Structure formats: C-alpha cells, structure tokens
Amino acid sequence: MQFRTVSAVFAFPLALAHAAAVHAAPACGAAPSGELRAEHVAAVQPSRSEPGLYEGPMWIKDALYFSDFSFAPGFPSRIRKLALDGTVSTVVEDSGSNGLAVDAHGDIVAATHKYKALSRYALADGKRTTLAADYKGQVFDSPNDVAIARDGTIYFTDPDFQKAAAPGGQPVTGVYRVATDGKVTLVDGTRPNPNGVSLSPAGDVLYVNAGDGFLRAYPIVNGVPERGRDIVKGLDVPDGMAVDCHGNIYVSEHPARRVRVFSPQGKELATIRVDANVTNAAFGGADGKTLFLTGAGAIWRIRLDVTGSPY
C-alpha cells in the first residue's frame, strides 16, 4: 500500500506514477483523532445472492476498484469499479482476486486465490498475466494483500483463508517479496495467517499484521526487509491496512467493525467505526482525502484532512 502523497516531504513512488489523481497541497494536513464514523456508499449494492466480502479497495485516477468475492466453492471473485459519478461496473468478471494494488503502468496487481499466485490484470482489457506462481516449486496458499515499493518490488501476504480455492499450498503461512527480476523470497514464515501489508511513505519500513494480533514493522535496508519488531499488540483479527502521508497506519479490525489509526511508533490516534465487519482501507477521491473502507456487503467512506495510500 505504498502511496503517492500531496506532501512535499515525500517523493512520489515510481510504482504509483499512474495511481491516484490528487491535487497538490502545501502540507500533509492533520491526522485524524478521536472517535469517528464512516458512512455507507449507497451506490454499491451486492452483486451476488450468496454471502461474501468486498476486499482490496484501490483508487486509480477517478475511480475506486475493489474485489467482490463470495464464500461459494472456489471463492469466486470479480473486480468492480465505483466511479466518481456513483456508477458501478464490473471490470474483470472472473478475477479470483482479493487484495489489489496498482503498478507503474497503471495496471492492477492482484493477490489471486483462484490461481494461488500473484497476478497482473491489464486495466485496458482485463487480460491476466502471472507475476509470481510459486515458491520452491509449490503454489501459494491464498494470496491476500499486496504492497508495491517505489522500485517495483512487490510484497504480499499468503494466509490460508481461501486455500481451498485450488489444490496445493505452502507448509507455512508467509509474507513474500517478489524482486523486480521475478525472484520470490520468504520474508517471514513464522506468523499465523499474515494479512494486511503496507509500506511507509519513504519505503523504508514494511508493515504486516497477522492472526497473532500484532502489527509488526520490518526495517528495509538496501531493499531487503530485516527482522521485524512489534509496534502494536492486541489487535482484534486485523485485516487490510492503509498509510497516510504522515506515515500513520490505518488497521482494519474485522469483527470489531472498526479501523484504528496508529502512529509509526504504535501510538493509537483515532478510531473509525462502521456497522459491519470491515476488511480493508484505501485513500482516494478527487483530492485524495477520502478514506474508503470495504467489508461485509458494504463500502464506506469518510472525509479526512490527509491524503494517503491509494491501496
């Protein structure tokens, strides 16, 4: 969830050269504080009859893209688009996707449980290509969330939530790094069901939460994550994350129906509440200052004074 920011403090990440269309501003703005509540986006209605989740919100140019998947066998998923004018359409009908990100070409990088791989979907025609198919000769469990560094390096989490979507898998639930030459390495294979993944504005820290309830920060030195340290403990089933232009981390807590905002040091700053289970967060809107949240049958939004990661 590396982002392009309107702040002059941080350089724009190359990987997001075609990402959010935001207006320049002289300062980052004030981070949220206290108790807040997000509102429903009424235009987004369920497109399936069976239960499921919205996931992987991502802002590109003038629209929010998100995964819409069900709990039916195989966890079928499609990528939908919410435009600024409120219209909703389907971009990729059978994406098999969860978390989404946008690359330097403006195309979608997707964690695809259907293929047990990391995939790219061309925004122009929806054509899929594989970015990472396996690690040590075995497919992944259930790729879940994605972050792209400014040099094009990709990080993704691989829990086992949708492992039954296809045969095979890994012996551990892991956090992976995909280098620009396509080489896949395991960043951390010790955590139960790693989930949300984000990068700091400077790209020098990788943040990952997991089923252990910890938000862990991994310093990145010479492009490689080092041993992490826990900066927040006791999270309630954490899910996807976003990062604002100050470097604050917005962590969705699935059953708690909230997103909590933490400083890079782990200090709690704010709580944003919703009325259903929440899965992920992304900044977007015409000026980049609307935080969109996805969850169980709903998308929410809340206006803030800061910009942040478009996925």
Secondary structure, DSSP 8 states (H G I E B T S, - for coil): -----S-SSS---GGGTTSB-----SS------EEEE-EE-TT-----SS-EEEEEEEEEBTEEEEEEEESSTT--EEEEEEETTS-EEEEETT--EEEEEE-TTS-EEEEETTTTEEEEE-TTT--EEEEE--BTTB--S---EEEE-TTS-EEEEE-STTGGGSS---SS-EEEEE-TTS-EEEEE--SSS---EEE-TTS-EEEEE-TTS-EEEEEEETTEE---EEEE---SSEEEEEEBTT--EEEEETTTTEEEEE-TT--EEEEEE-SS-EEEEEEESTTS-EEEEEESS-EEEEE-S--B---
